């Protein structure tokens, strides 16, 4: 197993409603049904901007909500309970509006697994590229390395398994697919995703504020450049 392992199994499941659990003495862990519900919860929480909340940390099926200074956890929990009916987000694809300006990532679709992804999906290689660039993706949560974001909401035809044998070295800037996610390797590392392209975009820059280009909730669109 490599550090870039996406969430195992489907990104949906129990609980049917949110489950609020204490997280030490400074936070509440919200367990949710799936990644889309996590995105909806985070959108609703950011829009409400409650003073009890200091930070929001999403994952595949949970949201860690950290309490603001001197905020009792009971008050934070009561505030989160009021969000239990957060609306499910509309699927964002090529025909749907983006909630905010998208971050455009130029990609050269020259990945070593492009042909295999075409075979797995039953699409021509050009159709794989069109599907990858034709939808708006969203950063659902951060991953195994600084700057890595798990992108969701893409074309469902691009759902593919990880490689049977992970690579010992994946170069920085590699663009890949695994399960229902897309992602970009911010630095050289081992990896098992299906690599379909490369980008020169810098995902993590300690001199930038914030250092991560792709933060949870951000909208991403891939743009093809000459292969």
Secondary structure, 3 states (H helix, E strand, C coil): CCCCCCCCCCCECCCCCCEEEEECCCEEEEECCEHHHHHHHHHHHHHHCCCCEEEEEECCCEEEEEECCCCCHHHHHHHHHCCCCCCCCCCCCCCCCCCCCCEEEEEECCCCCHHHHHHHHCCCHHHHHHHHHCCCEEEEEECCCCCCEEEECCCHHHCECCCCCCEEEECCCEEEEEECEEEECCCCEEECCEEEEECCCCCECCCCCCCECCCCCCEEEEEEECC
